[in-house]
Amino acid sequence: PISCCFPIMVPSRNLITDVAGVAVGSAHDATIRSGLTVVVPPQGCIAAVDIRGGGPGTLETAALALDATVEELHGIVLSGGSAFGLAASAGVRDWLAEHGVGFAIREARVPIVSQAILFDLLNGGEKSRLSEAYSKLAKEACETATEEAFALGSAGAGYGATTANLRGGLGSASVAVDDQLVVGALVAANPVGTVTMGDTRHFWAHALERDGEFGGLGAPPDWVHPRGPPPLKGGPGENTTLAVVATNARLDKRQARRLAIVAQTGLARAIHPVHTPLDGDTVYALATGNVPLEDPVYSLALIGSAAADAVSRAIARAIYEAADTPEDWLAPPAYRQRFAAAL
């Protein structure tokens, strides 16, 4: 049972911005063949993080630990560029500070911005002066952040992403748990493995699809899981899938951490393999606090299950919506390119 002091309208964009107050902005640069995505939650939003990859690259995740004092987060950055992309967080902090957003210490405001990065440095392009480029892109993404619809596929942090056999991308999905609770997910999909099953155009996440959001293909007929090692990218360090899940539920920091943990299972339902030694797989959880829960255990289980499903769907959408890979890129074809004859 769930109660709320007032009814909340549930929109149907099938994006993380269906959670009221959550804004998303993306920017990319075709010259460096990379980009980033910024999530700006409403002030007072509780945040947590769960890291499962063996080779993460992050900033300010320690501030989200359960024993840390600060509970709210003012911005999340998902970025390409590997370690060079970490320069983006400074641009987001500066933009938030200019707008008076931050943790109050007397008259000072200190924006708490956390960031996670993925590796997209081998797709060609001009890779000099990357840090400067990401700082500029960060401010552009903040300026364009919206609580409405935003671009999926080859946008933002997913612009330079790849999978083992296809172009990666930016994906999102949402679900109404009931007539009040909403859960949304945002992912930058850049895994070392595959999101599609073997040589087919069917997605590992097919059982979770809603309303044909990534083709409505279902399971491949008479398919048998191939023997032998799974297909992987050229190297074990060329990967990572990043995600943010958000809900309008009222959660404390411990509950938000559990939400992030449960949401990680969404990666395992959509990617094969996942959480490998040099993955940086990271999932953030945000709770805006609009809907109080009468049953913190049962309701959190429902929210976590919905979040994991939304993450899986968002990963498939990221690959399904990717734009054609340009001919001069050192990257695999996009989904619609590879399977054009069957679409």
SERO-4910 file (N, C-alpha, C, O; in steps of 0.05 Angstrom, whole numbers):
BEGIN
 pado doro    nc1    nc2    nc3   cac1   cac2   cac3    cc1    cc2    cc3    oc1    oc2    oc3
  Pro    A     17    -24      0      0      0      0     17     25      0     38     26     13
  Ile    A      9     45    -15     24     69    -18      5     93    -15    -18     92    -25
  Ser    A     13    113     -1     -4    136      3     11    161     -4     35    162     -3
  Cys    A     -4    182    -11      8    208    -17    -12    229    -10    -37    225    -11
  Cys    A     -2    252     -2    -20    274      6    -34    286    -17    -54    300    -13
  Phe    A    -25    282    -42    -39    293    -65    -33    275    -89    -12    263    -91
  Pro    A    -51    274   -108    -46    257   -132    -25    268   -150    -22    293   -152
  Ile    A    -10    251   -162     11    259   -181      5    248   -208     -1    224   -212
  Met    A      5    265   -228      0    257   -255     24    241   -266     47    249   -261
  Val    A     19    220   -280     40    203   -291     41    208   -321     24    199   -336
  Pro    A     62    221   -331     65    226   -360     74    200   -374     79    180   -360
  Ser    A     76    201   -400     82    177   -414    103    181   -436     99    171   -459
  Arg    A    124    194   -430    145    198   -450    164    174   -452    179    172   -471
  Asn    A    162    156   -433    180    133   -432    209    142   -429    227    131   -442
  Leu    A    213    162   -412    239    173   -407    242    178   -377    223    179   -362
  Ile    A    267    181   -368    272    186   -339    259    213   -331    254    216   -307
  Thr    A    255    231   -350    242    256   -343    212    253   -337    199    273   -331
  Asp    A    201    229   -339    175    224   -329    174    227   -298    152    230   -287
  Val    A    197    225   -285    199    231   -257    200    261   -254    220    273   -261
  Ala    A    180    273   -243    177    302   -242    201    315   -228    210    306   -207
  Gly    A    212    336   -241    234    351   -229    262    343   -239    281    357   -234
  Val    A    264    319   -252    289    310   -262    294    321   -290    277    317   -308
  Ala    A    316    334   -294    323    346   -320    347    332   -331    365    324   -317
  Val    A    348    329   -358    370    316   -372    379    334   -395    363    345   -410
  Gly    A    406    338   -397    417    352   -419    441    337   -430    456    325   -416
  Ser    A    443    338   -456    465    324   -470    480    342   -489    468    361   -500
  Ala    A    505    336   -494    520    350   -514    542    331   -524    552    314   -509
  His    A    548    334   -550    570    317   -561    585    334   -582    576    355   -591
  Asp    A    608    324   -589    626    337   -607    634    317   -629    648    298   -622
  Ala    A    626    322   -653    633    303   -675    663    302   -681    673    282   -692
  Thr    A    677    323   -674    706    324   -679    721    304   -661    738    290   -670
  Ile    A    714    304   -635    726    285   -617    711    258   -615    721    239   -603
  Arg    A    688    257   -628    672    233   -629    665    223   -601    668    199   -595
  Ser    A    656    241   -585    649    235   -557    629    255   -547    623    275   -560
  Gly    A    618    251   -523    599    269   -512    594    263   -483    607    246   -471
  Leu    A    574    277   -472    567    272   -444    537    279   -439    525    293   -456
  Thr    A    527    269   -417    499    274   -409    499    283   -380    513    271   -363
  Val    A    483    303   -374    481    313   -347    453    309   -337    433    314   -351
  Val    A    451    299   -312    425    296   -299    424    317   -276    442    316   -259
  Val    A    404    334   -277    401    354   -256    376    348   -240    354    353   -251
  Pro    A    378    337   -216    354    331   -200    343    355   -186    357    375   -184
  Pro    A    319    354   -176    309    376   -160    324    378   -134    335    359   -124
  Gln    A    325    402   -123    340    406    -98    327    389    -76    303    386    -74
  Gly    A    344    379    -58    336    361    -37    333    332    -44    324    316    -28
  Cys    A    341    325    -69    338    298    -79    359    280    -65    383    287    -64
  Ile    A    350    258    -54    368    238    -41    382    222    -63    369    215    -83
  Ala    A    408    215    -59    423    201    -79    440    179    -67    448    181    -44
  Ala    A    445    158    -83    463    137    -75    475    125   -101    467    132   -123
  Val    A    495    108    -97    508     96   -121    517     68   -115    523     61    -92
  Asp    A    518     51   -135    527     24   -133    546     18   -157    538     23   -180
  Ile    A    570      9   -151    590      4   -172    597    -25   -172    605    -37   -152
  Arg    A    593    -38   -196    598    -67   -199    621    -73   -217    632    -95   -216
  Gly    A    628    -55   -235    650    -60   -253    676    -60   -238    680    -47   -218
  Gly    A    695    -75   -249    721    -78   -236    741    -55   -243    762    -54   -231
  Gly    A    733    -37   -262    751    -16   -269    737     11   -272    737     23   -294
  Pro    A    724     20   -251    708     45   -253    725     70   -254    747     70   -244
  Gly    A    714     91   -266    726    117   -265    704    137   -255    685    141   -269
  Thr    A    708    147   -231    687    164   -219    698    187   -204    722    188   -197
  Leu    A    680    206   -198    686    228   -179    663    232   -160    639    228   -167
  Glu    A    669    238   -135    649    244   -115    629    222   -109    607    226   -100
  Thr    A    638    197   -114    621    175   -105    624    170    -75    605    159    -63
  Ala    A    647    176    -64    651    173    -35    631    190    -19    623    182      3
  Ala    A    623    213    -30    604    230    -16    577    217    -14    560    226      3
  Leu    A    571    197    -31    546    184    -30    545    159    -13    525    145    -10
  Ala    A    568    153      0    569    130     18    550    133     41    543    156     49
  Leu    A    541    111     53    521    112     74    531    127     99    514    137    114
  Asp    A    557    127    104    567    140    127    576    169    122    587    182    139
  Ala    A    571    179     98    578    206     91    555    225    100    532    217    101
  Thr    A    562    250    106    543    269    118    523    280     98    499    281    104
  Val    A    533    287     74    515    299     54    498    278     41    508    257     32
  Glu    A    472    283     41    453    263     29    443    271      2    436    253    -14
  Glu    A    443    296     -4    432    305    -30    454    308    -51    477    312    -44
  Leu    A    446    307    -76    464    310    -98    453    330   -117    428    332   -121
  His    A    470    347   -129    460    369   -145    464    364   -175    453    378   -192
  Gly    A    480    344   -182    485    338   -210    499    312   -214    516    304   -197
  Ile    A    492    298   -235    506    273   -243    516    276   -272    500    286   -289
  Val    A    540    269   -277    551    270   -304    559    242   -313    573    228   -299
  Leu    A    548    234   -336    557    210   -350    572    219   -374    562    235   -390
  Ser    A    597    210   -377    614    221   -398    630    200   -412    638    180   -400
  Gly    A    636    205   -437    656    190   -452    684    201   -444    686    218   -426
  Gly    A    704    192   -459    731    204   -455    748    191   -435    771    200   -430
  Ser    A    739    169   -422    755    157   -401    763    178   -380    747    196   -374
  Ala    A    787    177   -370    796    195   -349    795    225   -358    791    243   -342
  Phe    A    799    229   -384    798    257   -394    770    269   -390    767    293   -386
  Gly    A    750    252   -392    723    262   -389    716    272   -361    696    286   -358
  Leu    A    732    266   -341    727    275   -314    728    305   -311    719    316   -292
  Ala    A    740    318   -331    741    347   -331    713    360   -332    709    383   -326
  Ala    A    693    344   -341    666    354   -345    654    363   -319    638    382   -318
  Ser    A    660    349   -297    646    355   -272    652    383   -263    634    395   -250
  Ala    A    675    394   -269    682    422   -261    663    441   -275    654    461   -264
  Gly    A    658    436   -301    640    453   -316    612    453   -305    598    473   -304
  Val    A    602    429   -296    576    427   -284    575    441   -257    555    455   -251
  Arg    A    596    437   -241    597    451   -215    595    481   -218    581    495   -204
  Asp    A    611    491   -238    611    520   -242    584    530   -251    575    551   -241
  Trp    A    571    515   -268    544    524   -278    524    524   -255    508    542   -253
  Leu    A    524    503   -238    506    502   -216    511    524   -196    493    536   -185
  Ala    A    537    529   -191    544    551   -172    534    578   -182    524    594   -167
  Glu    A    536    582   -208    527    607   -220    497    611   -217    486    633   -217
  His    A    483    588   -214    454    589   -210    445    585   -181    422    580   -176
  Gly    A    464    588   -163    458    588   -135    450    561   -123    438    559   -102
  Val    A    459    539   -137    452    512   -128    476    500   -114    499    502   -124
  Gly    A    472    488    -90    494    476    -76    488    471    -47    467    479    -36
  Phe    A    506    456    -34    504    451     -5    512    477     10    533    488      5
  Ala    A    494    485     28    497    511     41    517    508     65    513    492     83
  Ile    A    537    525     64    556    529     87    557    559     92    573    573     80
  Arg    A    541    568    111    536    596    115    528    609     88    508    599     76
  Glu    A    541    629     79    533    642     54    543    628     29    535    635      7
  Ala    A    561    609     33    572    594     10    554    572      0    538    561     16
  Arg    A    555    565    -25    541    543    -37    560    526    -52    574    535    -71
  Val    A    562    500    -45    580    481    -57    564    460    -71    553    442    -58
  Pro    A    563    460    -98    549    440   -113    563    413   -110    587    410   -114
  Ile    A    547    392   -103    557    365   -102    550    351   -128    527    345   -134
  Val    A    571    346   -144    568    335   -171    584    309   -172    608    309   -167
  Ser    A    571    287   -178    584    261   -182    586    254   -211    569    262   -227
  Gln    A    607    240   -218    611    233   -247    621    205   -250    635    195   -233
  Ala    A    613    192   -272    623    166   -280    630    168   -310    616    181   -325
  Ile    A    650    154   -318    660    156   -345    660    129   -359    660    108   -346
  Leu    A    660    130   -386    663    106   -402    685    111   -422    693    133   -427
  Phe    A    695     89   -434    718     90   -452    708     90   -481    695     72   -490
  Asp    A    714    112   -495    707    114   -524    730    127   -540    724    143   -558
  Leu    A    755    121   -533    778    135   -544    789    123   -570    807    134   -582
  Leu    A    777    100   -579    789     86   -602    771     87   -627    773     70   -644
  Asn    A    753    106   -628    735    108   -651    745    127   -672    730    134   -691
  Gly    A    769    137   -669    781    157   -687    775    185   -678    768    189   -655
  Gly    A    777    204   -696    772    232   -689    796    245   -677    817    233   -673
  Glu    A    793    271   -671    814    287   -659    813    285   -629    794    296   -616
  Lys    A    832    272   -617    831    267   -588    850    284   -572    855    278   -549
  Ser    A    861    305   -584    877    323   -569    860    343   -554    837    349   -563
  Arg    A    869    354   -532    856    375   -516    828    365   -508    808    381   -508
  Leu    A    826    340   -499    800    329   -492    788    342   -467    764    348   -466
  Ser    A    805    347   -447    794    359   -422    780    385   -427    759    391   -416
  Glu    A    792    402   -444    780    427   -451    753    423   -465    734    438   -460
  Ala    A    752    403   -482    727    398   -497    705    389   -478    682    398   -481
  Tyr    A    711    372   -459    690    362   -441    680    384   -422    656    385   -415
  Ser    A    697    402   -414    689    424   -397    669    442   -412    649    451   -401
  Lys    A    674    446   -438    656    462   -454    629    448   -459    608    460   -457
  Leu    A    631    422   -464    607    406   -469    589    405   -444    565    405   -446
  Ala    A    602    405   -420    587    403   -395    569    428   -392    546    425   -384
  Lys    A    579    451   -397    563    475   -395    541    476   -416    518    485   -410
  Glu    A    547    466   -440    526    465   -461    504    446   -452    480    452   -457
  Ala    A    511    423   -441    491    404   -432    473    415   -410    449    411   -409
  Cys    A    485    430   -391    470    443   -369    451    464   -380    428    465   -372
  Glu    A    460    479   -400    443    500   -411    418    488   -426    397    501   -427
  Thr    A    421    464   -436    400    452   -452    384    431   -436    366    418   -447
  Ala    A    390    428   -411    377    408   -395    347    414   -394    338    436   -391
  Thr    A    331    392   -397    302    395   -398    288    374   -382    299    352   -378
  Glu    A    264    380   -372    247    361   -359    228    348   -378    210    334   -370
  Glu    A    231    354   -404    214    343   -424    228    321   -440    245    307   -428
  Ala    A    221    317   -465    234    296   -481    262    304   -489    268    328   -491
  Phe    A    280    285   -493    307    290   -501    316    267   -520    303    246   -521
  Ala    A    337    272   -535    346    253   -556    358    228   -544    372    229   -524
  Leu    A    352    206   -557    364    180   -550    383    171   -573    385    184   -593
  Gly    A    396    149   -568    414    138   -589    441    151   -589    455    152   -569
  Ser    A    448    163   -612    475    175   -615    475    203   -605    476    222   -620
  Ala    A    473    206   -579    472    232   -566    487    231   -539    489    209   -527
  Gly    A    497    254   -531    509    256   -504    530    235   -499    547    230   -515
  Ala    A    528    223   -475    548    203   -466    549    179   -484    568    164   -484
  Gly    A    527    174   -499    526    151   -517    536    156   -545    537    138   -561
  Tyr    A    545    180   -551    552    188   -578    575    171   -589    573    161   -612
  Gly    A    596    167   -574    619    151   -583    619    123   -573    639    109   -577
  Ala    A    598    114   -561    597     87   -549    594     65   -569    584     69   -591
  Thr    A    603     41   -561    600     17   -578    594     -7   -561    598     -7   -537
  Thr    A    585    -28   -574    583    -55   -562    603    -73   -577    618    -63   -593
  Ala    A    602    -99   -571    621   -117   -585    615   -118   -614    633   -124   -630
  Asn    A    590   -113   -622    582   -117   -651    567    -94   -663    561    -94   -687
  Leu    A    559    -73   -646    543    -52   -656    551    -25   -644    565    -24   -624
  Arg    A    541     -3   -656    545     23   -643    528     24   -618    505     14   -617
  Gly    A    539     36   -597    525     39   -572    507     64   -572    500     74   -593
  Gly    A    500     74   -548    484     97   -548    473    105   -521    480     93   -500
  Leu    A    455    125   -522    442    135   -498    413    125   -499    399    127   -519
  Gly    A    404    113   -476    377    102   -475    362    110   -450    375    118   -430
  Ser    A    336    109   -451    320    116   -428    294    101   -429    284     93   -451
  Ala    A    281     96   -406    255     83   -404    243     90   -377    257     98   -359
  Ser    A    217     87   -375    203     93   -350    180     74   -347    171     62   -366
  Val    A    169     73   -322    146     56   -316    131     68   -293    143     79   -274
  Ala    A    105     67   -294     88     75   -271     83     50   -254     70     31   -263
  Val    A     94     50   -230     90     27   -213     61     24   -205     51      2   -203
  Asp    A     48     47   -200     19     48   -196     10     76   -205     24     88   -221
  Asp    A    -12     85   -195    -22    111   -205     -8    134   -193    -15    157   -199
  Gln    A     12    130   -175     27    151   -163     57    148   -167     71    168   -173
  Leu    A     67    125   -162     96    120   -163    106    118   -192     95    103   -208
  Val    A    128    132   -198    140    131   -224    170    124   -221    183    134   -202
  Val    A    180    107   -238    209    101   -238    219    105   -267    206     97   -286
  Gly    A    243    117   -270    255    120   -296    284    113   -295    297    113   -274
  Ala    A    295    107   -319    323     99   -321    335    114   -345    322    119   -365
  Leu    A    361    120   -342    377    132   -363    403    116   -365    415    112   -344
  Val    A    412    108   -389    436     93   -391    454    104   -414    444    114   -434
  Ala    A    480    101   -410    499    104   -432    511     77   -436    527     67   -420
  Ala    A    503     64   -458    510     36   -462    535     33   -479    535     40   -503
  Asn    A    556     22   -467    582     19   -480    595     -7   -470    618     -7   -462
  Pro    A    580    -29   -471    590    -54   -458    612    -68   -475    614    -64   -499
  Val    A    627    -85   -461    647   -101   -475    634   -124   -490    645   -134   -509
  Gly    A    610   -132   -482    596   -153   -494    574   -144   -514    577   -123   -526
  Thr    A    553   -159   -516    532   -154   -535    505   -148   -521    501   -157   -498
  Val    A    488   -133   -535    461   -127   -526    441   -143   -542    418   -147   -534
  Thr    A    450   -153   -565    434   -171   -582    444   -199   -579    467   -204   -571
  Met    A    426   -218   -585    431   -246   -580    446   -260   -603    434   -263   -625
  Gly    A    471   -267   -599    486   -281   -619    488   -264   -645    494   -240   -643
  Asp    A    482   -276   -667    482   -262   -693    455   -251   -701    451   -241   -723
  Thr    A    436   -253   -683    408   -245   -690    404   -215   -683    421   -202   -671
  Arg    A    381   -204   -692    374   -177   -686    357   -175   -662    346   -153   -655
  His    A    353   -197   -648    336   -198   -623    353   -189   -599    377   -195   -597
  Phe    A    340   -175   -581    354   -165   -557    352   -184   -534    332   -198   -530
  Trp    A    373   -185   -517    372   -200   -493    349   -191   -475    338   -207   -460
  Ala    A    342   -166   -476    321   -155   -459    293   -158   -471    274   -145   -462
  His    A    289   -175   -491    264   -176   -506    240   -182   -488    218   -172   -493
  Ala    A    243   -198   -467    221   -205   -450    210   -181   -434    187   -183   -424
  Leu    A    225   -160   -432    217   -137   -416    206   -114   -433    197    -93   -422
  Glu    A    206   -117   -459    199    -95   -477    169    -87   -473    152   -103   -467
  Arg    A    165    -61   -477    138    -50   -475    131    -34   -501    147    -17   -509
  Asp    A    108    -40   -512     98    -24   -535    117    -22   -558    119     -2   -571
  Gly    A    132    -44   -564    150    -44   -587    172    -23   -587    180    -14   -608
  Glu    A    181    -16   -563    200      6   -560    227      0   -572    242     19   -578
  Phe    A    234    -25   -576    259    -31   -591    254    -53   -612    269    -72   -614
  Gly    A    232    -50   -626    226    -66   -650    205    -87   -646    194    -97   -666
  Gly    A    198    -95   -621    177   -114   -617    182   -142   -629    164   -155   -637
  Leu    A    207   -150   -629    215   -176   -642    210   -200   -625    207   -222   -635
  Gly    A    210   -196   -598    208   -220   -581    233   -237   -582    255   -227   -588
  Ala    A    230   -262   -575    252   -281   -575    258   -291   -603    239   -294   -619
  Pro    A    283   -297   -609    289   -309   -636    278   -338   -636    282   -353   -617
  Pro    A    265   -346   -658    254   -373   -660    276   -394   -661    296   -392   -675
  Asp    A    271   -415   -645    289   -439   -646    318   -431   -640    336   -444   -650
  Trp    A    321   -411   -623    348   -402   -617    361   -419   -595    348   -425   -575
  Val    A    386   -426   -599    402   -441   -579    426   -424   -573    440   -415   -590
  His    A    431   -420   -547    454   -405   -539    480   -418   -550    485   -441   -545
  Pro    A    496   -402   -565    520   -414   -577    540   -423   -556    543   -410   -535
  Arg    A    554   -444   -562    576   -454   -545    601   -436   -549    603   -422   -569
  Gly    A    619   -438   -530    644   -424   -533    642   -396   -520    621   -388   -510
  Pro    A    664   -382   -521    665   -355   -508    648   -335   -522    644   -337   -546
  Pro    A    637   -316   -507    620   -296   -520    636   -276   -536    660   -272   -530
  Pro    A    624   -263   -556    639   -242   -570    644   -218   -553    627   -209   -537
  Leu    A    668   -207   -555    676   -184   -539    689   -163   -557    696   -169   -580
  Lys    A    691   -139   -547    705   -118   -561    735   -125   -563    744   -146   -553
  Gly    A    750   -108   -577    778   -113   -582    795   -117   -557    814   -132   -557
  Gly    A    787   -104   -534    802   -106   -510    784   -104   -486    763    -92   -488
  Pro    A    792   -116   -463    775   -116   -439    772    -89   -426    754    -86   -408
  Gly    A    788    -69   -433    785    -43   -420    768    -23   -436    766      0   -428
  Glu    A    757    -32   -459    743    -14   -477    713    -14   -472    698    -16   -491
  Asn    A    705    -11   -448    677    -15   -442    668     -1   -417    683     11   -402
  Thr    A    642     -4   -411    628      7   -387    600     15   -395    596     27   -416
  Thr    A    581      8   -378    554     18   -381    547     34   -355    550     24   -333
  Leu    A    537     58   -360    531     76   -337    501     80   -337    488     81   -358
  Ala    A    489     83   -313    460     86   -311    453    104   -287    467    106   -267
  Val    A    430    117   -290    418    132   -269    389    123   -268    375    123   -288
  Val    A    380    115   -244    351    109   -240    340    130   -221    353    139   -202
  Ala    A    315    138   -226    303    159   -210    274    150   -204    261    137   -220
  Thr    A    265    159   -181    237    154   -172    227    178   -157    242    193   -145
  Asn    A    201    181   -157    188    202   -142    182    193   -113    169    207    -98
  Ala    A    190    168   -106    185    158    -79    202    174    -58    223    185    -65
  Arg    A    193    174    -34    208    185    -12    226    163      0    215    146     14
  Leu    A    251    165     -5    270    145      5    292    158     22    299    181     16
  Asp    A    302    144     41    326    154     55    351    144     40    348    130     20
  Lys    A    374    152     49    399    145     35    403    115     34    412    104     13
  Arg    A    397    101     55    400     72     55    381     58     35    389     40     21
  Gln    A    357     68     34    338     57     15    346     63    -14    343     46    -32
  Ala    A    356     87    -19    366     94    -45    389     77    -54    391     69    -77
  Arg    A    406     70    -35    429     52    -41    418     24    -49    429     12    -68
  Arg    A    398     15    -35    386    -11    -42    374    -10    -70    376    -29    -85
  Leu    A    361     13    -76    350     16   -103    371     14   -124    367      1   -145
  Ala    A    394     27   -120    416     25   -139    426     -3   -142    432    -12   -165
  Ile    A    428    -18   -120    437    -46   -121    419    -63   -137    427    -78   -155
  Val    A    393    -61   -132    373    -77   -146    373    -70   -176    370    -87   -193
  Ala    A    375    -44   -181    374    -35   -209    398    -46   -226    395    -49   -250
  Gln    A    420    -53   -212    443    -64   -227    435    -90   -241    447    -97   -261
  Thr    A    415   -104   -231    408   -130   -244    397   -125   -272    397   -143   -288
  Gly    A    388   -100   -277    379    -94   -304    401    -96   -325    395   -102   -348
  Leu    A    426    -91   -317    448    -93   -336    451   -123   -343    456   -129   -367
  Ala    A    449   -141   -324    453   -169   -329    431   -181   -347    436   -201   -360
  Arg    A    408   -169   -348    386   -179   -364    388   -168   -393    373   -178   -411
  Ala    A    405   -149   -398    407   -137   -424    434   -139   -438    436   -133   -462
  Ile    A    455   -147   -423    482   -147   -434    495   -174   -428    491   -185   -406
  His    A    510   -184   -447    524   -210   -442    552   -208   -455    555   -204   -479
  Pro    A    573   -211   -438    573   -212   -408    573   -184   -396    574   -164   -411
  Val    A    572   -182   -370    571   -156   -356    587   -158   -330    593   -179   -321
  His    A    594   -134   -319    609   -132   -294    636   -147   -295    644   -160   -276
  Thr    A    649   -144   -318    675   -157   -322    697   -141   -307    692   -119   -297
  Pro    A    722   -153   -306    743   -140   -290    750   -111   -296    757    -96   -278
  Leu    A    748   -103   -321    754    -76   -328    730    -59   -336    733    -37   -347
  Asp    A    706    -69   -331    682    -53   -334    682    -31   -313    694    -34   -292
  Gly    A    669     -9   -319    664     11   -299    635     13   -292    626     35   -283
  Asp    A    620     -8   -295    591     -8   -292    583      5   -266    590     -4   -244
  Thr    A    567     27   -268    560     43   -245    530     51   -248    522     59   -270
  Val    A    515     49   -226    487     57   -226    482     77   -203    488     70   -180
  Tyr    A    472    100   -210    463    120   -190    433    116   -185    418    108   -203
  Ala    A    424    123   -161    396    123   -155    389    151   -143    403    161   -127
  Leu    A    367    162   -153    356    187   -143    328    184   -133    312    169   -146
  Ala    A    321    197   -111    294    196   -100    286    224    -94    297    237    -77
  Thr    A    265    234   -109    257    262   -106    239    266    -81    237    289    -72
  Gly    A    227    245    -70    213    247    -45    185    257    -46    174    265    -25
  Asn    A    172    256    -69    145    267    -71    124    248    -60    102    256    -51
  Val    A    129    221    -61    109    202    -53    120    186    -29    138    170    -32
  Pro    A    108    190     -5    116    174     18    106    145     17     85    140      5
  Leu    A    121    126     28    114     98     27    103     89     54    115     94     74
  Glu    A     80     75     53     69     64     78     84     39     86     87     33    109
  Asp    A     92     23     66    107     -2     71    134      0     59    138     -5     35
  Pro    A    155      8     75    181     13     63    195    -12     51    212     -9     34
  Val    A    187    -36     60    200    -60     50    187    -69     24    200    -72      3
  Tyr    A    160    -73     25    146    -82      1    147    -62    -22    153    -69    -44
  Ser    A    143    -37    -15    143    -16    -36    170    -13    -49    172     -9    -73
  Leu    A    191    -14    -32    218    -12    -43    225    -36    -62    239    -32    -81
  Ala    A    215    -59    -55    219    -82    -72    206    -78   -100    217    -84   -120
  Leu    A    182    -66   -100    168    -61   -125    183    -40   -141    186    -42   -165
  Ile    A    192    -19   -128    207      2   -141    233     -9   -153    240     -2   -176
  Gly    A    247    -25   -137    272    -36   -147    268    -54   -171    284    -53   -190
  Ser    A    247    -71   -170    241    -88   -193    235    -72   -218    245    -78   -240
  Ala    A    219    -51   -215    213    -33   -238    237    -19   -248    240    -16   -272
  Ala    A    255    -11   -230    280      3   -239    298    -15   -255    309     -7   -275
  Ala    A    301    -40   -246    318    -60   -260    307    -65   -288    322    -66   -307
  Asp    A    280    -68   -290    268    -72   -316    272    -48   -334    278    -50   -358
  Ala    A    269    -24   -323    273      1   -338    301      4   -348    306     13   -371
  Val    A    321     -4   -332    349     -4   -341    353    -22   -364    366    -14   -384
  Ser    A    343    -46   -363    345    -65   -386    333    -54   -411    345    -55   -432
  Arg    A    309    -43   -409    296    -32   -432    311     -8   -443    313     -5   -468
  Ala    A    322      9   -425    337     32   -434    362     24   -449    370     37   -469
  Ile    A    375      2   -441    399     -7   -455    392    -16   -483    406     -9   -502
  Ala    A    370    -31   -486    362    -40   -513    354    -16   -530    361    -15   -554
  Arg    A    340      3   -518    332     27   -534    357     43   -543    357     55   -565
  Ala    A    377     44   -526    402     59   -533    414     48   -559    422     64   -576
  Ile    A    415     22   -562    426     10   -586    407     12   -609    415     17   -632
  Tyr    A    381      7   -604    361      8   -625    359     36   -638    354     38   -662
  Glu    A    362     57   -622    359     84   -632    384     97   -643    384    120   -652
  Ala    A    406     82   -642    432     94   -651    431    101   -681    420     87   -697
  Ala    A    443    124   -688    445    133   -715    466    116   -730    483    104   -718
  Asp    A    465    117   -756    485    102   -772    513    111   -765    519    134   -761
  Thr    A    531     91   -764    559     97   -759    572    109   -784    571     97   -805
  Pro    A    584    133   -782    597    145   -805    619    127   -816    631    112   -801
  Glu    A    624    129   -842    643    111   -855    671    114   -845    686     94   -845
  Asp    A    679    138   -836    706    142   -827    711    135   -798    733    139   -788
  Trp    A    690    126   -784    693    118   -756    706     91   -754    701     73   -770
  Leu    A    722     87   -733    733     61   -726    714     48   -706    721     45   -683
  Ala    A    691     40   -716    670     30   -698    651     12   -714    650     15   -739
  Pro    A    637     -6   -701    619    -24   -715    594     -9   -725    589     13   -717
  Pro    A    579    -22   -742    555     -9   -753    533     -6   -731    533    -20   -711
  Ala    A    515     13   -736    492     16   -718    472     -7   -723    473    -20   -744
  Tyr    A    454    -11   -704    434    -32   -706    419    -31   -733    416    -51   -746
  Arg    A    409     -7   -740    393     -5   -764    410     -8   -790    399    -16   -811
  Gln    A    435     -3   -788    453     -9   -811    457    -39   -815    454    -50   -837
  Arg    A    464    -52   -793    471    -80   -795    447    -97   -803    449   -116   -818
  Phe    A    423    -89   -793    399   -106   -797    380    -92   -816    356    -97   -815
  Ala    A    390    -75   -833    373    -59   -851    355    -77   -869    332    -70   -873
  Ala    A    365    -99   -878    350   -116   -896    326   -129   -883    307   -136   -896
  Ala    A    328   -132   -856    307   -145   -841    287   -126   -829    266   -134   -818
  Leu    A    293   -100   -830    275    -80   -817    255    -69   -837    238    -52   -829
***
